[in-house]
């Protein structure tokens, strides 16, 4: 099969012919129809993720059709259209038994712990637990756009933040996951304040329903959110992942507000200062988001199929596999707007 492979961190992503994968006994092989390019892939390419071994094929925001089925898999047929969460549970550990597959003790992450979906075929284990069948109303590009960013934003808003109708949600960082969060929060009836340093991204946030647009370069973003929302957001997301956006998110909350850390904090910013005095005095809640449990997919897919959410609106570009390298490199410059999806793999 054809795959995009890198053999050194930060090195070239070359299109190579590699052996076709075979399904594990409890797994499947999926023919990739579309796969997103995510900043998490950039982090892995840069060597920020200790789980990645070289040589490596990235990619975890995938949708496609089942091409082969392991001998112990029942109820899954070749030809079915599917996606998977980027964190695939084992089904045996305590978190999985509690339904929290996204924090599995022995998870498999395509594009991280194993080869991913920047390829014509990808092998996926624990298929009966993790495979998500796609409604006919959702095409493969839209399903790939659900990927890591949209479903993580859905978990951040619907599972962790849980804003009530009319509540204020502050979204710090309007890349793919931030714009997803804007759309999801607005669909729940929340009011959104969007914060970024890129006017084009703020314009996209406005198109998706954000009422307040704030350029973080204009001064104290946290204070600006508090002023614009009449005392602070009920829920705030760091959708970028930096010391500055984390602090701004916490600082933008009203009393008893909820901070949700969505953006990855890696490399030199694995540990960053948090204003714990404010957390204590305002009785704030802090939550991390590591993707979404597979059990939440039916509600998400129902909302997409019914038209309440439209991840396809966030697709900024579709590209062939041959452009994966340049698109991956661009992730480090924050120059892309919306989600970029690789198509034409078959």
Residue pairs with C-beta under 8 A, 6 or more apart in sequence:
1 17
1 18
1 19
1 20
1 21
1 119
1 120
1 121
2 15
2 16
2 17
2 18
2 119
2 120
2 321
2 345
3 15
3 16
3 18
3 57
3 115
3 118
3 119
3 120
4 13
4 14
4 15
4 16
4 57
4 58
4 59
4 118
4 119
4 321
4 324
4 325
5 13
5 14
5 15
5 16
5 18
5 55
5 56
5 57
6 12
6 13
6 14
6 45
6 54
6 55
6 56
6 58
7 14
7 54
7 55
8 54
9 45
9 46
9 47
9 54
10 45
10 46
10 47
12 325
13 45
13 58
13 118
13 324
13 325
13 328
14 325
15 321
15 322
18 57
18 119
20 29
20 121
21 29
21 115
21 121
21 122
21 123
22 29
22 68
22 123
23 29
23 68
23 69
23 70
23 73
23 123
23 127
24 70
24 123
24 125
25 70
25 71
25 72
25 73
26 70
26 72
26 73
26 125
26 126
26 127
26 128
27 70
27 73
27 123
27 124
27 125
27 126
27 127
28 66
28 67
28 68
28 69
28 70
28 73
28 76
28 123
28 124
28 127
28 131
29 66
29 67
29 68
29 121
29 122
29 123
29 124
30 62
30 64
30 65
30 66
30 67
30 82
30 117
30 121
30 122
30 124
31 64
31 65
31 66
31 67
31 120
31 121
31 345
31 346
32 59
32 62
32 63
32 64
32 117
32 119
32 120
32 121
32 122
32 345
32 346
33 63
33 64
33 65
33 81
33 140
33 144
33 343
33 345
33 346
34 62
34 63
34 64
34 140
34 141
34 143
34 144
34 318
34 341
34 342
34 343
34 345
35 59
35 60
35 61
35 62
35 63
35 116
35 117
35 118
35 144
35 147
35 341
35 342
35 345
36 61
36 62
36 144
36 145
36 147
36 148
36 149
36 176
36 339
36 340
36 341
36 342
37 59
37 61
37 319
37 324
37 327
37 328
37 331
37 339
37 340
37 341
37 342
38 60
38 61
38 147
38 148
38 149
38 176
38 331
39 175
39 176
39 264
39 331
40 60
40 86
40 111
40 112
40 148
40 264
41 58
41 59
41 60
41 111
41 116
41 118
41 328
41 331
42 328
42 329
42 331
42 332
43 49
43 264
43 266
43 267
44 52
44 56
44 58
44 111
44 112
45 58
45 328
46 267
46 332
48 266
48 267
49 112
49 266
51 109
51 112
51 113
52 112
56 115
57 111
57 115
57 116
57 117
57 118
57 119
58 111
58 116
58 118
58 328
59 110
59 111
59 116
59 117
59 118
59 119
59 122
59 342
60 86
60 109
60 110
60 111
60 112
60 116
60 117
60 147
60 148
61 86
61 117
61 144
61 145
61 146
61 147
61 148
61 149
61 341
62 83
62 84
62 110
62 116
62 117
62 122
62 144
62 147
63 81
63 82
63 83
63 134
63 140
63 141
63 143
63 144
63 146
64 81
64 82
64 117
64 122
64 140
65 78
65 79
65 80
65 81
65 82
66 76
66 77
66 78
66 79
66 80
66 82
66 131
67 78
67 121
68 78
69 76
69 77
69 78
69 127
70 127
73 127
73 128
74 128
75 128
76 127
76 128
76 131
80 133
81 133
81 134
81 136
81 140
81 143
82 131
82 132
82 133
82 134
83 131
83 132
83 134
83 143
83 144
83 146
83 147
84 110
84 124
84 130
84 131
84 132
84 294
85 101
85 102
85 130
85 132
85 151
85 291
85 292
85 293
85 294
85 297
86 109
86 110
86 111
86 112
86 147
86 148
86 291
87 101
87 102
87 103
87 104
87 107
87 109
87 290
87 291
88 101
88 104
88 107
88 108
88 109
88 110
88 124
88 125
88 126
88 129
88 130
89 95
89 96
89 101
89 102
89 104
89 107
89 126
89 129
89 130
89 294
90 96
90 104
90 105
90 106
90 107
90 108
90 126
90 129
91 97
91 101
91 126
91 129
92 106
93 104
93 105
93 106
94 105
95 101
95 103
95 104
95 105
96 104
96 105
96 129
99 293
99 295
100 293
101 107
101 129
101 130
101 293
101 294
101 295
102 155
102 290
102 291
102 292
102 293
102 294
103 290
107 113
108 114
108 124
108 125
108 126
110 116
110 117
110 122
110 124
111 117
111 118
114 123
115 122
115 123
116 122
118 321
118 324
118 342
119 345
120 345
120 346
124 130
124 131
129 294
130 294
132 294
132 297
132 301
134 140
134 143
134 301
135 301
135 304
135 305
137 304
137 305
138 146
138 301
138 304
138 305
139 312
140 343
141 312
141 315
141 318
141 341
141 343
142 304
142 310
142 311
142 312
142 315
144 341
145 311
145 312
145 314
145 315
145 339
145 341
146 300
146 304
146 311
147 339
148 177
148 291
149 175
149 176
149 177
149 180
149 339
150 176
150 177
150 180
150 311
150 314
150 339
151 291
151 292
151 296
151 297
151 300
152 177
152 180
152 262
152 289
152 291
152 292
153 177
153 178
153 180
153 181
153 184
153 237
153 239
153 262
154 180
154 184
154 292
154 296
154 300
154 309
155 289
155 291
155 292
155 293
155 296
156 181
156 237
156 260
156 262
156 289
157 163
157 169
157 181
157 184
157 185
157 188
157 190
157 235
157 237
157 260
158 184
158 188
158 296
158 299
158 300
159 292
159 296
160 258
160 260
160 287
160 289
161 169
161 185
161 235
161 237
161 258
161 260
161 287
162 235
162 258
163 169
163 185
163 188
163 190
163 234
163 235
164 189
164 190
164 234
165 188
165 189
165 190
166 189
166 190
166 191
167 190
167 191
167 233
167 234
167 235
168 190
168 191
168 192
168 193
168 229
168 230
168 232
168 233
168 234
168 235
168 254
169 181
169 185
169 190
169 191
169 192
169 193
169 233
169 234
169 235
169 236
169 237
170 192
170 193
170 195
170 225
170 229
170 233
170 235
170 236
170 237
170 249
170 252
170 253
171 178
171 181
171 182
171 185
171 192
171 193
171 194
171 195
171 205
171 210
171 236
171 237
171 239
172 178
172 195
172 196
172 216
172 221
172 236
172 237
172 238
172 239
172 240
172 245
172 248
172 249
172 252
173 195
173 196
173 237
173 238
173 239
173 240
173 241
173 245
173 263
174 182
174 194
174 195
174 196
174 198
174 201
174 202
174 204
174 205
174 239
175 201
175 239
175 240
175 334
175 336
176 314
176 338
176 339
177 239
177 262
177 263
178 194
178 196
178 201
178 205
178 237
178 239
178 240
179 201
179 204
179 205
179 208
179 314
179 338
180 311
180 314
181 237
181 239
181 262
182 192
182 194
182 205
182 208
182 209
182 210
183 208
183 209
183 309
183 310
183 313
183 314
184 309
185 192
185 235
186 192
186 208
186 209
186 210
187 303
187 308
187 309
190 234
190 235
191 211
191 212
191 229
192 205
192 209
192 210
192 211
192 212
193 210
193 211
193 212
193 213
193 214
193 225
193 228
193 229
193 233
193 252
194 202
194 205
194 206
194 210
194 212
194 213
194 214
195 214
195 215
195 216
195 221
195 224
195 225
195 248
195 252
196 202
196 205
196 214
196 215
196 216
197 215
197 216
197 217
198 334
198 337
199 215
200 337
201 337
202 210
202 213
202 214
202 215
203 213
204 337
204 338
205 213
206 213
208 313
212 225
212 228
212 229
214 221
214 224
214 225
214 228
216 244
216 248
218 224
221 248
221 252
222 247
222 248
222 249
222 250
222 251
222 252
223 251
225 232
225 233
225 236
225 248
225 252
226 232
226 251
226 252
226 254
229 252
229 254
231 254
232 252
232 253
232 254
232 255
232 257
233 252
233 253
233 254
233 257
234 253
234 254
234 257
234 258
235 253
235 257
235 258
235 260
236 249
236 250
236 252
236 253
236 257
236 258
236 259
236 260
237 249
237 259
237 260
237 261
237 262
238 245
238 246
238 248
238 249
238 259
238 260
238 261
238 262
238 263
239 245
239 262
239 263
240 263
241 261
241 262
241 263
241 264
241 265
241 266
241 269
242 263
242 265
242 269
242 272
243 269
243 272
243 273
245 263
246 261
246 263
246 265
246 272
246 274
247 272
247 273
247 274
247 275
249 259
249 260
249 261
250 259
250 274
250 275
250 278
250 279
250 284
250 286
251 275
251 278
253 259
253 282
253 284
254 282
255 282
255 283
255 284
256 282
256 283
256 284
256 285
257 282
257 284
257 285
258 284
258 285
258 286
258 287
259 284
259 285
259 286
259 287
260 287
260 288
260 289
261 286
261 287
261 288
261 289
262 289
265 271
265 272
274 286
278 284
279 286
292 300
300 309
303 309
304 310
304 311
311 339
314 338
314 339
315 338
315 339
315 340
315 341
316 336
316 337
316 338
316 339
316 340
317 336
317 338
317 340
317 341
318 340
318 341
318 342
318 343
319 327
319 340
319 341
319 342
319 343
320 342
320 343
320 344
321 342
321 344
321 345
323 342
324 342
327 336
327 340
327 342
330 336
